Structure formats: C-alpha cells, structure tokens
Amino acid sequence: MIRYALTCEKGHGFESWFQSAEAFEKVRAAGMVGCPDCGSAEVDKALMAPQVRPARAAGERPLSASPATEQERALAELRRRVEEGSDYVGLKFAAEARAIHAGDAPERSIWGEARVEEAKRLVEDGIPVAPLPFRPKSKTN
C-alpha cells in the first residue's frame, strides 16, 4: 500500500491510500479520486517526504503490532466498520451492485473487488460506488 499526499485544482490538500502507483493512476484516470472538500476530480500528487522509522529500541512495539498513528487507527476503524456493517461479495461486486440497483437483489451495503473498467461502468451507469483504501484480509489455512 502507498499513501499519497494529494491536492485538487483548488489547492485543497488530503491523503489517500492506494495499492500501487499504477492503481492510483488507473483510479485517477477513471475520475474516481475526488477532493473530500470540494469534490473535484482534478487531483494530482503533492510533494511528500517518505516516513522512515528509526531502528527499534529494546522494548518498543514491533511494526506488526496494533496501529499507532492517527491515520493507521482511522484506517483500522474504517475497515472494522465496513467489515461489520456490510456483506463481502468478493469478485462478484459489480454484478451484485447492479442487481441491488435494479431491485433484483435485497438492498444492503456490500463491498468486494472489481476491475477498474467494471467500477467505471458502474459509475457511468449511475450506480453509487466508492473505492476503499484496503483489500480484503488474506485467509490462511
């Protein structure tokens, strides 16, 4: 995951997470990155210094421990709310969103995975969707 500092054409600054630089470019080209202040889709990356953590001292929490920064806590809370308050439909997201929109499936909150082209078609067809800044947790055996 990559966190980018972004600015809109009106100069509003904000941050967002993306799976990769390529994912950011695809989502931005599809018009799916918008300024939270004014809604503008004219968004560019801002200059950003990378965060480098100093070497861990004895007794400090490892990187895999619970979130520490405000952004990490907010992202963890968003994930918790999405997972608890909606149904995960996996790769069937686009089809299920269309079925709900058409009234062919029960209305409910869903989340899942869709290719950029599928998500763009949903938006073009007036079906409200939004990208999430995280992927489903991997299941291990």
SERODREN-996406 format. One record per atom (N, C-alpha, C): residue number from 1; x, y, z; residue in three letters. Coordinates in pm, whole numbers. Each point is the difference from the previous one (the first is absolute). Layout:
<node i="NUM" u="X" v="Y" w="Z" aa="ALA"/>
...
This chain:
<node i="1" u="85" v="-117" w="0" aa="MET"/>
<node i="1" u="-85" v="117" w="0" aa="MET"/>
<node i="1" u="90" v="124" w="0" aa="MET"/>
<node i="2" u="-48" v="101" w="-73" aa="ILE"/>
<node i="2" u="73" v="126" w="-9" aa="ILE"/>
<node i="2" u="-94" v="111" w="45" aa="ILE"/>
<node i="3" u="49" v="87" w="87" aa="ARG"/>
<node i="3" u="-77" v="117" w="41" aa="ARG"/>
<node i="3" u="53" v="120" w="-77" aa="ARG"/>
<node i="4" u="-91" v="69" w="-68" aa="TYR"/>
<node i="4" u="38" v="119" w="-75" aa="TYR"/>
<node i="4" u="-60" v="124" w="62" aa="TYR"/>
<node i="5" u="78" v="106" w="4" aa="ALA"/>
<node i="5" u="-52" v="133" w="30" aa="ALA"/>
<node i="5" u="-52" v="52" w="-133" aa="ALA"/>
<node i="6" u="-124" v="48" w="-2" aa="LEU"/>
<node i="6" u="-63" v="45" w="-123" aa="LEU"/>
<node i="6" u="-50" v="142" w="14" aa="LEU"/>
<node i="7" u="-13" v="69" w="-114" aa="THR"/>
<node i="7" u="-60" v="132" w="-3" aa="THR"/>
<node i="7" u="-95" v="8" w="-118" aa="THR"/>
<node i="8" u="-108" v="76" w="19" aa="CYS"/>
<node i="8" u="-95" v="19" w="-110" aa="CYS"/>
<node i="8" u="35" v="131" w="-69" aa="CYS"/>
<node i="9" u="-73" v="28" w="-108" aa="GLU"/>
<node i="9" u="25" v="120" w="-79" aa="GLU"/>
<node i="9" u="-22" v="128" w="80" aa="GLU"/>
<node i="10" u="-78" v="-8" w="109" aa="LYS"/>
<node i="10" u="-27" v="118" w="83" aa="LYS"/>
<node i="10" u="98" v="13" w="116" aa="LYS"/>
<node i="11" u="98" v="-92" w="6" aa="GLY"/>
<node i="11" u="104" v="8" w="101" aa="GLY"/>
<node i="11" u="-30" v="-70" w="131" aa="GLY"/>
<node i="12" u="-111" v="-71" w="8" aa="HIS"/>
<node i="12" u="-30" v="-76" w="122" aa="HIS"/>
<node i="12" u="95" v="-120" w="9" aa="HIS"/>
<node i="13" u="53" v="-25" w="117" aa="GLY"/>
<node i="13" u="91" v="-111" w="19" aa="GLY"/>
<node i="13" u="-67" v="-113" w="78" aa="GLY"/>
<node i="14" u="31" v="-123" w="-36" aa="PHE"/>
<node i="14" u="-53" v="-116" w="70" aa="PHE"/>
<node i="14" u="90" v="-119" w="-30" aa="PHE"/>
<node i="15" u="-22" v="-110" w="70" aa="GLU"/>
<node i="15" u="79" v="-121" w="-21" aa="GLU"/>
<node i="15" u="-92" v="-116" w="-33" aa="GLU"/>
<node i="16" u="52" v="-99" w="-71" aa="SER"/>
<node i="16" u="-75" v="-121" w="-29" aa="SER"/>
<node i="16" u="97" v="-114" w="-22" aa="SER"/>
<node i="17" u="-50" v="-123" w="20" aa="TRP"/>
<node i="17" u="80" v="-121" w="-16" aa="TRP"/>
<node i="17" u="-36" v="-68" w="-130" aa="TRP"/>
<node i="18" u="101" v="-58" w="-66" aa="PHE"/>
<node i="18" u="-20" v="-73" w="-125" aa="PHE"/>
<node i="18" u="86" v="-125" w="4" aa="PHE"/>
<node i="19" u="-44" v="-100" w="-74" aa="GLN"/>
<node i="19" u="72" v="-127" w="0" aa="GLN"/>
<node i="19" u="138" v="17" w="-64" aa="GLN"/>
<node i="20" u="9" v="86" w="-103" aa="SER"/>
<node i="20" u="127" v="22" w="-68" aa="SER"/>
<node i="20" u="-8" v="133" w="-75" aa="SER"/>
<node i="21" u="114" v="44" w="-55" aa="ALA"/>
<node i="21" u="1" v="121" w="-81" aa="ALA"/>
<node i="21" u="-87" v="-18" w="-123" aa="ALA"/>
<node i="22" u="5" v="-119" w="-59" aa="GLU"/>
<node i="22" u="-82" v="-30" w="-117" aa="GLU"/>
<node i="22" u="-149" v="4" w="35" aa="GLU"/>
<node i="23" u="-36" v="-52" w="116" aa="ALA"/>
<node i="23" u="-140" v="3" w="44" aa="ALA"/>
<node i="23" u="-48" v="144" w="16" aa="ALA"/>
<node i="24" u="85" v="87" w="57" aa="PHE"/>
<node i="24" u="-37" v="141" w="14" aa="PHE"/>
<node i="24" u="-29" v="60" w="-137" aa="PHE"/>
<node i="25" u="89" v="-22" w="-95" aa="GLU"/>
<node i="25" u="-17" v="59" w="-133" aa="GLU"/>
<node i="25" u="-128" v="-50" w="-67" aa="GLU"/>
<node i="26" u="-31" v="-129" w="13" aa="LYS"/>
<node i="26" u="-122" v="-55" w="-60" aa="LYS"/>
<node i="26" u="-125" v="60" w="64" aa="LYS"/>
<node i="27" u="-1" v="7" w="131" aa="VAL"/>
<node i="27" u="-117" v="51" w="70" aa="VAL"/>
<node i="27" u="-17" v="149" w="-28" aa="VAL"/>
<node i="28" u="110" v="74" w="-6" aa="ARG"/>
<node i="28" u="-8" v="143" w="-29" aa="ARG"/>
<node i="28" u="-49" v="22" w="-143" aa="ARG"/>
<node i="29" u="51" v="-78" w="-96" aa="ALA"/>
<node i="29" u="-43" v="13" w="-139" aa="ALA"/>
<node i="29" u="-148" v="-31" w="-17" aa="ALA"/>
<node i="30" u="-53" v="-88" w="84" aa="ALA"/>
<node i="30" u="-142" v="-34" w="-5" aa="ALA"/>
<node i="30" u="-86" v="104" w="70" aa="ALA"/>
<node i="31" u="64" v="104" w="57" aa="GLY"/>
<node i="31" u="-75" v="105" w="69" aa="GLY"/>
<node i="31" u="-54" v="-42" w="135" aa="GLY"/>
<node i="32" u="64" v="-100" w="61" aa="MET"/>
<node i="32" u="-50" v="-55" w="126" aa="MET"/>
<node i="32" u="78" v="49" w="122" aa="MET"/>
<node i="33" u="87" v="98" w="-19" aa="VAL"/>
<node i="33" u="69" v="61" w="113" aa="VAL"/>
<node i="33" u="-52" v="143" w="8" aa="VAL"/>
<node i="34" u="-63" v="35" w="111" aa="GLY"/>
<node i="34" u="-57" v="132" w="13" aa="GLY"/>
<node i="34" u="42" v="67" w="129" aa="GLY"/>
<node i="35" u="5" v="132" w="-7" aa="CYS"/>
<node i="35" u="35" v="80" w="118" aa="CYS"/>
<node i="35" u="-113" v="-11" w="102" aa="CYS"/>
<node i="36" u="31" v="-32" w="126" aa="PRO"/>
<node i="36" u="-104" v="-10" w="101" aa="PRO"/>
<node i="36" u="-60" v="136" w="37" aa="PRO"/>
<node i="37" u="70" v="110" w="-32" aa="ASP"/>
<node i="37" u="-51" v="132" w="33" aa="ASP"/>
<node i="37" u="-96" v="54" w="-106" aa="ASP"/>
<node i="38" u="38" v="-11" w="-128" aa="CYS"/>
<node i="38" u="-82" v="61" w="-106" aa="CYS"/>
<node i="38" u="-50" v="-100" w="-103" aa="CYS"/>
<node i="39" u="47" v="-125" w="4" aa="GLY"/>
<node i="39" u="-47" v="-102" w="-93" aa="GLY"/>
<node i="39" u="69" v="0" w="-135" aa="GLY"/>
<node i="40" u="95" v="89" w="-21" aa="SER"/>
<node i="40" u="70" v="7" w="-128" aa="SER"/>
<node i="40" u="75" v="-130" w="-30" aa="SER"/>
<node i="41" u="-10" v="-43" w="-127" aa="ALA"/>
<node i="41" u="73" v="-120" w="-43" aa="ALA"/>
<node i="41" u="134" v="37" w="-63" aa="ALA"/>
<node i="42" u="30" v="129" w="-7" aa="GLU"/>
<node i="42" u="130" v="46" w="-51" aa="GLU"/>
<node i="42" u="99" v="-7" w="115" aa="GLU"/>
<node i="43" u="61" v="-116" w="16" aa="VAL"/>
<node i="43" u="86" v="-28" w="115" aa="VAL"/>
<node i="43" u="139" v="-40" w="-47" aa="VAL"/>
<node i="44" u="101" v="52" w="68" aa="ASP"/>
<node i="44" u="139" v="-36" w="-28" aa="ASP"/>
<node i="44" u="72" v="-34" w="129" aa="ASP"/>
<node i="45" u="109" v="-77" w="-15" aa="LYS"/>
<node i="45" u="83" v="-32" w="116" aa="LYS"/>
<node i="45" u="76" v="126" w="41" aa="LYS"/>
<node i="46" u="11" v="21" w="130" aa="ALA"/>
<node i="46" u="77" v="111" w="53" aa="ALA"/>
<node i="46" u="137" v="-53" w="41" aa="ALA"/>
<node i="47" u="94" v="91" w="20" aa="LEU"/>
<node i="47" u="130" v="-41" w="50" aa="LEU"/>
<node i="47" u="-18" v="-56" w="140" aa="LEU"/>
<node i="48" u="68" v="-110" w="25" aa="MET"/>
<node i="48" u="-17" v="-66" w="129" aa="MET"/>
<node i="48" u="131" v="-66" w="41" aa="MET"/>
<node i="49" u="41" v="25" w="121" aa="ALA"/>
<node i="49" u="120" v="-65" w="50" aa="ALA"/>
<node i="49" u="-38" v="-135" w="57" aa="ALA"/>
<node i="50" u="74" v="-104" w="-32" aa="PRO"/>
<node i="50" u="-34" v="-132" w="54" aa="PRO"/>
<node i="50" u="25" v="-5" w="150" aa="PRO"/>
<node i="51" u="-79" v="-79" w="69" aa="GLN"/>
<node i="51" u="22" v="-20" w="142" aa="GLN"/>
<node i="51" u="97" v="-115" w="18" aa="GLN"/>
<node i="52" u="107" v="26" w="71" aa="VAL"/>
<node i="52" u="98" v="-103" w="29" aa="VAL"/>
<node i="52" u="3" v="-18" w="151" aa="VAL"/>
<node i="53" u="-26" v="-121" w="42" aa="ARG"/>
<node i="53" u="1" v="-27" w="143" aa="ARG"/>
<node i="53" u="142" v="-28" w="46" aa="ARG"/>
<node i="54" u="36" v="55" w="113" aa="PRO"/>
<node i="54" u="133" v="-31" w="54" aa="PRO"/>
<node i="54" u="6" v="-144" w="45" aa="PRO"/>
<node i="55" u="120" v="-50" w="18" aa="ALA"/>
<node i="55" u="17" v="-137" w="48" aa="ALA"/>
<node i="55" u="-74" v="-14" w="133" aa="ALA"/>
<node i="56" u="-60" v="-115" w="20" aa="ARG"/>
<node i="56" u="-78" v="-25" w="120" aa="ARG"/>
<node i="56" u="93" v="-21" w="119" aa="ARG"/>
<node i="57" u="-33" v="67" w="107" aa="ALA"/>
<node i="57" u="75" v="-20" w="125" aa="ALA"/>
<node i="57" u="-60" v="-119" w="73" aa="ALA"/>
<node i="58" u="74" v="-56" w="90" aa="ALA"/>
<node i="58" u="-48" v="-115" w="77" aa="ALA"/>
<node i="58" u="-129" v="35" w="71" aa="ALA"/>
<node i="59" u="-98" v="-85" w="-8" aa="GLY"/>
<node i="59" u="-127" v="21" w="69" aa="GLY"/>
<node i="59" u="-104" v="75" w="-80" aa="GLY"/>
<node i="60" u="35" v="58" w="-115" aa="GLU"/>
<node i="60" u="-99" v="70" w="-82" aa="GLU"/>
<node i="60" u="-85" v="-102" w="-72" aa="GLU"/>
<node i="61" u="-121" v="43" w="-38" aa="ARG"/>
<node i="61" u="-91" v="-91" w="-67" aa="ARG"/>
<node i="61" u="52" v="-31" w="-141" aa="ARG"/>
<node i="62" u="-16" v="-123" w="-47" aa="PRO"/>
<node i="62" u="39" v="-34" w="-137" aa="PRO"/>
<node i="62" u="-97" v="63" w="-99" aa="PRO"/>
<node i="63" u="42" v="10" w="-126" aa="LEU"/>
<node i="63" u="-84" v="60" w="-104" aa="LEU"/>
<node i="63" u="-131" v="-73" w="-19" aa="LEU"/>
<node i="64" u="-6" v="-128" w="33" aa="SER"/>
<node i="64" u="-122" v="-78" w="-19" aa="SER"/>
<node i="64" u="-100" v="17" w="114" aa="SER"/>
<node i="65" u="33" v="77" w="101" aa="ALA"/>
<node i="65" u="-91" v="18" w="113" aa="ALA"/>
<node i="65" u="-115" v="93" w="-40" aa="ALA"/>
<node i="66" u="-86" v="33" w="94" aa="SER"/>
<node i="66" u="-118" v="81" w="-30" aa="SER"/>
<node i="66" u="40" v="137" w="-56" aa="SER"/>
<node i="67" u="-91" v="64" w="-79" aa="PRO"/>
<node i="67" u="31" v="128" w="-63" aa="PRO"/>
<node i="67" u="38" v="106" w="102" aa="PRO"/>
<node i="68" u="92" v="89" w="-39" aa="ALA"/>
<node i="68" u="48" v="100" w="95" aa="ALA"/>
<node i="68" u="-36" v="141" w="-43" aa="ALA"/>
<node i="69" u="9" v="32" w="-128" aa="THR"/>
<node i="69" u="-26" v="137" w="-42" aa="THR"/>
<node i="69" u="-149" v="24" w="-14" aa="THR"/>
<node i="70" u="-37" v="125" w="-1" aa="GLU"/>
<node i="70" u="-142" v="36" w="-15" aa="GLU"/>
<node i="70" u="-56" v="-55" w="-131" aa="GLU"/>
<node i="71" u="78" v="9" w="-108" aa="GLN"/>
<node i="71" u="-46" v="-51" w="-129" aa="GLN"/>
<node i="71" u="-18" v="-151" w="3" aa="GLN"/>
<node i="72" u="92" v="-71" w="63" aa="GLU"/>
<node i="72" u="-11" v="-146" w="9" aa="GLU"/>
<node i="72" u="-122" v="-40" w="82" aa="GLU"/>
<node i="73" u="-25" v="73" w="108" aa="ARG"/>
<node i="73" u="-118" v="-29" w="82" aa="ARG"/>
<node i="73" u="-128" v="28" w="-78" aa="ARG"/>
<node i="74" u="-2" v="110" w="-76" aa="ALA"/>
<node i="74" u="-119" v="34" w="-79" aa="ALA"/>
<node i="74" u="-24" v="-105" w="-108" aa="ALA"/>
<node i="75" u="106" v="-46" w="-64" aa="LEU"/>
<node i="75" u="-15" v="-103" w="-103" aa="LEU"/>
<node i="75" u="-48" v="-131" w="60" aa="LEU"/>
<node i="76" u="52" v="-36" w="116" aa="ALA"/>
<node i="76" u="-43" v="-122" w="68" aa="ALA"/>
<node i="76" u="-148" v="10" w="40" aa="ALA"/>
<node i="77" u="-42" v="118" w="45" aa="GLU"/>
<node i="77" u="-141" v="20" w="38" aa="GLU"/>
<node i="77" u="-90" v="-6" w="-124" aa="GLU"/>
<node i="78" u="44" v="58" w="-111" aa="LEU"/>
<node i="78" u="-78" v="-8" w="-124" aa="LEU"/>
<node i="78" u="-16" v="-145" w="-43" aa="LEU"/>
<node i="79" u="109" v="-76" w="2" aa="ARG"/>
<node i="79" u="-7" v="-142" w="-36" aa="ARG"/>
<node i="79" u="-99" v="-74" w="90" aa="ARG"/>
<node i="80" u="8" v="24" w="131" aa="ARG"/>
<node i="80" u="-89" v="-67" w="95" aa="ARG"/>
<node i="80" u="-146" v="31" w="-33" aa="ARG"/>
<node i="81" u="-31" v="127" w="-25" aa="ARG"/>
<node i="81" u="-138" v="39" w="-29" aa="ARG"/>
<node i="81" u="-49" v="-61" w="-131" aa="ARG"/>
<node i="82" u="84" v="-1" w="-102" aa="VAL"/>
<node i="82" u="-39" v="-59" w="-128" aa="VAL"/>
<node i="82" u="-25" v="-149" w="17" aa="VAL"/>
<node i="83" u="93" v="-70" w="66" aa="GLU"/>
<node i="83" u="-13" v="-144" w="16" aa="GLU"/>
<node i="83" u="-122" v="-38" w="86" aa="GLU"/>
<node i="84" u="-29" v="79" w="103" aa="GLU"/>
<node i="84" u="-113" v="-31" w="88" aa="GLU"/>
<node i="84" u="-134" v="44" w="-58" aa="GLU"/>
<node i="85" u="-1" v="106" w="-80" aa="GLY"/>
<node i="85" u="-125" v="57" w="-46" aa="GLY"/>
<node i="85" u="-40" v="-30" w="-142" aa="GLY"/>
<node i="86" u="73" v="-89" w="-68" aa="SER"/>
<node i="86" u="-36" v="-31" w="-138" aa="SER"/>
<node i="86" u="40" v="-143" w="-34" aa="SER"/>
<node i="87" u="-53" v="-48" w="-110" aa="ASP"/>
<node i="87" u="29" v="-136" w="-45" aa="ASP"/>
<node i="87" u="115" v="2" w="-100" aa="ASP"/>
<node i="88" u="97" v="-87" w="21" aa="TYR"/>
<node i="88" u="109" v="-15" w="-96" aa="TYR"/>
<node i="88" u="-47" v="-92" w="-112" aa="TYR"/>
<node i="89" u="2" v="51" w="-125" aa="VAL"/>
<node i="89" u="-48" v="-78" w="-114" aa="VAL"/>
<node i="89" u="114" v="-37" w="-95" aa="VAL"/>
<node i="90" u="123" v="30" w="39" aa="GLY"/>
<node i="90" u="117" v="-41" w="-77" aa="GLY"/>
<node i="90" u="1" v="53" w="-142" aa="GLY"/>
<node i="91" u="38" v="-88" w="-93" aa="LEU"/>
<node i="91" u="14" v="39" w="-140" aa="LEU"/>
<node i="91" u="-135" v="21" w="-69" aa="LEU"/>
<node i="92" u="-108" v="-28" w="69" aa="LYS"/>
<node i="92" u="-134" v="20" w="-56" aa="LYS"/>
<node i="92" u="-54" v="139" w="30" aa="LYS"/>
<node i="93" u="87" v="92" w="44" aa="PHE"/>
<node i="93" u="-45" v="132" w="43" aa="PHE"/>
<node i="93" u="-80" v="73" w="-108" aa="PHE"/>
<node i="94" u="54" v="10" w="-122" aa="ALA"/>
<node i="94" u="-69" v="76" w="-105" aa="ALA"/>
<node i="94" u="-137" v="-59" w="-29" aa="ALA"/>
<node i="95" u="-9" v="-130" w="-15" aa="ALA"/>
<node i="95" u="-128" v="-65" w="-30" aa="ALA"/>
<node i="95" u="-98" v="19" w="115" aa="ALA"/>
<node i="96" u="45" v="-13" w="123" aa="GLU"/>
<node i="96" u="-89" v="15" w="115" aa="GLU"/>
<node i="96" u="-46" v="145" w="15" aa="GLU"/>
<node i="97" u="90" v="97" w="-23" aa="ALA"/>
<node i="97" u="-38" v="141" w="7" aa="ALA"/>
<node i="97" u="-106" v="32" w="-104" aa="ALA"/>
<node i="98" u="15" v="-54" w="-121" aa="ARG"/>
<node i="98" u="-101" v="20" w="-105" aa="ARG"/>
<node i="98" u="-134" v="-64" w="39" aa="ARG"/>
<node i="99" u="5" v="-120" w="57" aa="ALA"/>
<node i="99" u="-123" v="-68" w="39" aa="ALA"/>
<node i="99" u="-72" v="78" w="110" aa="ALA"/>
<node i="100" u="72" v="53" w="97" aa="ILE"/>
<node i="100" u="-61" v="79" w="107" aa="ILE"/>
<node i="100" u="-61" v="127" w="-59" aa="ILE"/>
<node i="101" u="74" v="66" w="-87" aa="HIS"/>
<node i="101" u="-46" v="124" w="-62" aa="HIS"/>
<node i="101" u="-127" v="-23" w="-81" aa="HIS"/>
<node i="102" u="-9" v="-114" w="-68" aa="ALA"/>
<node i="102" u="-116" v="-33" w="-84" aa="ALA"/>
<node i="102" u="-117" v="-55" w="82" aa="ALA"/>
<node i="103" u="21" v="-28" w="128" aa="GLY"/>
<node i="103" u="-106" v="-57" w="83" aa="GLY"/>
<node i="103" u="-10" v="-150" w="-11" aa="GLY"/>
<node i="104" u="98" v="-65" w="-63" aa="ASP"/>
<node i="104" u="-1" v="-145" w="-16" aa="ASP"/>
<node i="104" u="66" v="-73" w="116" aa="ASP"/>
<node i="105" u="59" v="74" w="93" aa="ALA"/>
<node i="105" u="62" v="-58" w="119" aa="ALA"/>
<node i="105" u="-38" v="89" w="118" aa="ALA"/>
<node i="106" u="-2" v="-54" w="121" aa="PRO"/>
<node i="106" u="-37" v="81" w="117" aa="PRO"/>
<node i="106" u="94" v="118" w="19" aa="PRO"/>
<node i="107" u="-56" v="115" w="34" aa="GLU"/>
<node i="107" u="82" v="120" w="22" aa="GLU"/>
<node i="107" u="79" v="-18" w="129" aa="GLU"/>
<node i="108" u="129" v="21" w="-10" aa="ARG"/>
<node i="108" u="89" v="-12" w="115" aa="ARG"/>
<node i="108" u="135" v="60" w="-37" aa="ARG"/>
<node i="109" u="82" v="23" w="100" aa="SER"/>
<node i="109" u="136" v="48" w="-24" aa="SER"/>
<node i="109" u="88" v="-119" w="-36" aa="SER"/>
<node i="110" u="78" v="17" w="-107" aa="ILE"/>
<node i="110" u="93" v="-105" w="-42" aa="ILE"/>
<node i="110" u="136" v="59" w="-23" aa="ILE"/>
<node i="111" u="100" v="-88" w="0" aa="TRP"/>
<node i="111" u="134" v="39" w="-43" aa="TRP"/>
<node i="111" u="63" v="-122" w="-64" aa="TRP"/>
<node i="112" u="97" v="25" w="-86" aa="GLY"/>
<node i="112" u="65" v="-109" w="-69" aa="GLY"/>
<node i="112" u="108" v="53" w="-93" aa="GLY"/>
<node i="113" u="24" v="-75" w="-106" aa="GLU"/>
<node i="113" u="107" v="35" w="-92" aa="GLU"/>
<node i="113" u="-56" v="14" w="-141" aa="GLU"/>
<node i="114" u="53" v="98" w="-73" aa="ALA"/>
<node i="114" u="-41" v="22" w="-139" aa="ALA"/>
<node i="114" u="118" v="54" w="-77" aa="ALA"/>
<node i="115" u="6" v="-35" w="-127" aa="ARG"/>
<node i="115" u="102" v="58" w="-87" aa="ARG"/>
<node i="115" u="-34" v="147" w="-22" aa="ARG"/>
<node i="116" u="100" v="81" w="-32" aa="VAL"/>
<node i="116" u="-21" v="143" w="-21" aa="VAL"/>
<node i="116" u="-107" v="24" w="-106" aa="VAL"/>
<node i="117" u="2" v="-79" w="-107" aa="GLU"/>
<node i="117" u="-98" v="17" w="-107" aa="GLU"/>
<node i="117" u="-142" v="-25" w="52" aa="GLU"/>
<node i="118" u="-16" v="-102" w="84" aa="GLU"/>
<node i="118" u="-131" v="-31" w="57" aa="GLU"/>
<node i="118" u="-48" v="115" w="89" aa="GLU"/>
<node i="119" u="88" v="49" w="84" aa="ALA"/>
<node i="119" u="-36" v="109" w="91" aa="ALA"/>
<node i="119" u="-36" v="125" w="-79" aa="ALA"/>
<node i="120" u="73" v="29" w="-105" aa="LYS"/>
<node i="120" u="-28" v="117" w="-83" aa="LYS"/>
<node i="120" u="-138" v="-13" w="-64" aa="LYS"/>
<node i="121" u="-35" v="-119" w="-50" aa="ARG"/>
<node i="121" u="-132" v="-21" w="-60" aa="ARG"/>
<node i="121" u="-111" v="17" w="104" aa="ARG"/>
<node i="122" u="22" v="-47" w="122" aa="LEU"/>
<node i="122" u="-99" v="19" w="105" aa="LEU"/>
<node i="122" u="-26" v="149" w="22" aa="LEU"/>
<node i="123" u="107" v="79" w="10" aa="VAL"/>
<node i="123" u="-13" v="144" w="22" aa="VAL"/>
<node i="123" u="-71" v="64" w="-119" aa="VAL"/>
<node i="124" u="40" v="-37" w="-122" aa="GLU"/>
<node i="124" u="-63" v="55" w="-120" aa="GLU"/>
<node i="124" u="-149" v="-32" w="-6" aa="GLU"/>
<node i="125" u="-41" v="-114" w="54" aa="ASP"/>
<node i="125" u="-139" v="-42" w="-1" aa="ASP"/>
<node i="125" u="-78" v="54" w="120" aa="ASP"/>
<node i="126" u="63" v="86" w="80" aa="GLY"/>
<node i="126" u="-69" v="63" w="112" aa="GLY"/>
<node i="126" u="-13" v="-86" w="123" aa="GLY"/>
<node i="127" u="80" v="-104" w="10" aa="ILE"/>
<node i="127" u="-4" v="-88" w="117" aa="ILE"/>
<node i="127" u="107" v="50" w="97" aa="ILE"/>
<node i="128" u="-40" v="44" w="120" aa="PRO"/>
<node i="128" u="97" v="60" w="93" aa="PRO"/>
<node i="128" u="97" v="-102" w="57" aa="PRO"/>
<node i="129" u="127" v="19" w="-27" aa="VAL"/>
<node i="129" u="107" v="-83" w="53" aa="VAL"/>
<node i="129" u="116" v="90" w="39" aa="VAL"/>
<node i="130" u="88" v="-50" w="84" aa="ALA"/>
<node i="130" u="119" v="75" w="40" aa="ALA"/>
<node i="130" u="113" v="-98" w="28" aa="ALA"/>
<node i="131" u="124" v="37" w="-37" aa="PRO"/>
<node i="131" u="112" v="-89" w="31" aa="PRO"/>
<node i="131" u="32" v="3" w="149" aa="PRO"/>
<node i="132" u="46" v="-113" w="52" aa="LEU"/>
<node i="132" u="42" v="-9" w="138" aa="LEU"/>
<node i="132" u="153" v="-1" w="7" aa="LEU"/>
<node i="133" u="57" v="55" w="105" aa="PRO"/>
<node i="133" u="146" v="7" w="10" aa="PRO"/>
<node i="133" u="63" v="-125" w="58" aa="PRO"/>
<node i="134" u="-63" v="-115" w="-17" aa="PHE"/>
<node i="134" u="57" v="-125" w="49" aa="PHE"/>
<node i="134" u="-56" v="-116" w="-81" aa="PHE"/>
<node i="135" u="68" v="-113" w="8" aa="ARG"/>
<node i="135" u="-43" v="-123" w="-67" aa="ARG"/>
<node i="135" u="-52" v="-97" w="106" aa="ARG"/>
<node i="136" u="-76" v="-98" w="-43" aa="PRO"/>
<node i="136" u="-46" v="-100" w="97" aa="PRO"/>
<node i="136" u="120" v="-68" w="67" aa="PRO"/>
<node i="137" u="-20" v="-41" w="124" aa="LYS"/>
<node i="137" u="105" v="-73" w="71" aa="LYS"/>
<node i="137" u="18" v="-136" w="-65" aa="LYS"/>
<node i="138" u="124" v="-43" w="-12" aa="SER"/>
<node i="138" u="29" v="-132" w="-57" aa="SER"/>
<node i="138" u="-37" v="-105" w="102" aa="SER"/>
<node i="139" u="-61" v="-106" w="-48" aa="LYS"/>
<node i="139" u="-34" v="-112" w="88" aa="LYS"/>
<node i="139" u="114" v="-99" w="-2" aa="LYS"/>
<node i="140" u="39" v="-47" w="116" aa="THR"/>
<node i="140" u="107" v="-98" w="9" aa="THR"/>
<node i="140" u="-56" v="-130" w="53" aa="THR"/>
<node i="141" u="61" v="-109" w="-41" aa="ASN"/>
<node i="141" u="-47" v="-131" w="47" aa="ASN"/>
<node i="141" u="66" v="-38" w="130" aa="ASN"/>
